[in-house]
Amino acid sequence: MKLHELRDNPGATKPRKRIGRGPGSGTGKTGGRGIKGQKSRSGVAIKGYEGGQMPLYQRLPKRGFNKPNAKKFAVVNLGLIQKFIDAGKLDAKAAITEDALVASGLVRRKLDGVRVLAKGEITAKVDLQVTGASKSAVAAVEKAGGSLTVTTAQAAA
């Protein structure tokens, strides 16, 4: 067997159906759309339409509220911070700021700030300065002998 002899199995590929290419093609004239009606025309979208009946998505009750000015935080877990310190990507002796987290590659972008959560273990004595932190994260860092400072007015919540 040589490279130029490679072929698909017989029947594995079918030629594509060319619509509206004359009567000899088998799909000429109406192009497989039948005769007349909305669906035979172009530019039709009848996704949620139920023939004039109130569509399901309108019949169901709406609940909740999306806050238009909600803050989006970049989330970091303590376990990951410890992993990056062990790998030498973060310096535990210096203060770890949001910019340091971005520079190390732990956070891609700050968004509205960085929020620290308590998943994982932290053993290094670190000085963290971030926009937000969970209460359990603050407790875990202080238990390890470090300090976690929440920089803006948005306190531990």
SEPA-576930 format. One record per residue (C-alpha): residue number from 1; x, y, z. Coordinates in pm, whole numbers, plus 50000, padded with zeros to 5 digits. Layout:
REM residues N
  pos     xx     yy     zz
  NUM      X      Y      Z
...
END
This chain:
REM residues 157
  pos     xx     yy     zz
    1  50000  50000  50000
    2  50127  50344  49903
    3  50005  50689  50006
    4  49839  50754  49669
    5  49643  50430  49702
    6  49461  50538  50022
    7  49084  50553  49973
    8  48775  50570  50189
    9  48573  50250  50214
   10  48316  50217  49937
   11  47994  50393  50048
   12  48166  50585  50329
   13  48127  50922  50155
   14  47827  51057  49966
   15  47835  51348  49725
   16  47660  51657  49866
   17  47311  51731  49742
   18  47316  52037  49514
   19  46976  52204  49553
   20  46803  52393  49273
   21  47036  52303  48986
   22  46782  52210  48723
   23  46540  51921  48668
   24  46816  51668  48600
   25  46952  51705  48951
   26  46636  51564  49109
   27  46609  51870  49332
   28  46531  52138  49077
   29  46237  52382  49066
   30  46118  52394  49431
   31  46446  52257  49566
   32  46296  52004  49808
   33  46081  52267  49983
   34  45741  52156  49856
   35  45494  52407  49715
   36  45401  52750  49854
   37  45365  52841  50221
   38  45588  53023  50465
   39  45849  52748  50486
   40  45905  52745  50113
   41  46019  53108  50122
   42  46362  53234  50222
   43  46436  53417  50545
   44  46201  53214  50764
   45  46254  53146  51135
   46  45965  52968  51309
   47  46159  52843  51611
   48  45922  52912  51901
   49  45612  52971  51692
   50  45307  52760  51782
   51  45058  52858  51513
   52  44923  53159  51697
   53  44888  52980  52032
   54  45079  53151  52313
   55  45430  52998  52293
   56  45557  52786  52581
   57  45833  53030  52678
   58  45569  53302  52724
   59  45329  53079  52919
   60  45583  52983  53184
   61  45623  53208  53489
   62  45929  53429  53501
   63  46128  53439  53824
   64  46429  53611  53964
   65  46621  53920  53873
   66  46951  53986  53700
   67  47134  54276  53854
   68  47248  54496  53563
   69  47551  54632  53752
   70  47656  54310  53927
   71  48030  54282  53988
   72  48221  53994  53828
   73  48518  53876  54032
   74  48807  53659  53924
   75  48793  53367  54170
   76  49108  53215  54322
   77  49126  52924  54564
   78  49380  52908  54846
   79  49499  52566  54730
   80  49601  52713  54393
   81  49787  53002  54558
   82  49981  52746  54766
   83  50055  52540  54452
   84  50194  52847  54272
   85  50407  52939  54577
   86  50548  52583  54585
   87  50622  52604  54213
   88  50807  52932  54265
   89  50569  53136  54050
   90  50458  53348  54347
   91  50686  53498  54613
   92  50540  53426  54957
   93  50777  53673  55129
   94  50651  53976  54934
   95  50292  54097  54953
   96  50075  53911  54702
   97  49859  54167  54524
   98  49608  54122  54243
   99  49872  54237  53992
  100  50113  53970  54121
  101  49842  53704  54072
  102  49787  53820  53712
  103  50162  53832  53643
  104  50210  53476  53774
  105  49935  53350  53542
  106  49708  53233  53824
  107  49442  53484  53721
  108  49389  53570  53355
  109  49233  53912  53416
  110  49115  54100  53722
  111  48761  54184  53600
  112  48609  54386  53891
  113  48866  54246  54132
  114  48998  53916  54268
  115  48808  53717  54528
  116  48981  53450  54738
  117  48790  53138  54840
  118  48893  52877  55096
  119  48911  52562  54879
  120  49234  52375  54941
  121  49503  52409  55207
  122  49746  52697  55255
  123  50059  52637  55462
  124  50280  52932  55359
  125  50278  53252  55563
  126  50143  53498  55306
  127  50032  53861  55297
  128  49740  53874  55052
  129  49583  54200  54931
  130  49269  54139  54726
  131  48929  54294  54652
  132  48725  54024  54825
  133  48757  53710  55033
  134  48528  53462  55202
  135  48530  53453  55581
  136  48664  53096  55580
  137  48950  53203  55348
  138  49047  53486  55586
  139  49039  53239  55876
  140  49251  52982  55689
  141  49520  53238  55595
  142  49537  53373  55951
  143  49558  53016  56086
  144  49865  52963  55863
  145  50019  53275  56021
  146  49958  53514  55731
  147  49725  53806  55674
  148  49453  53865  55418
  149  49361  54229  55354
  150  49043  54317  55168
  151  49140  54639  54992
  152  48812  54804  54888
  153  48488  54877  55076
  154  48345  54541  54961
  155  48423  54355  55285
  156  48432  53980  55344
  157  48094  53862  55232
END
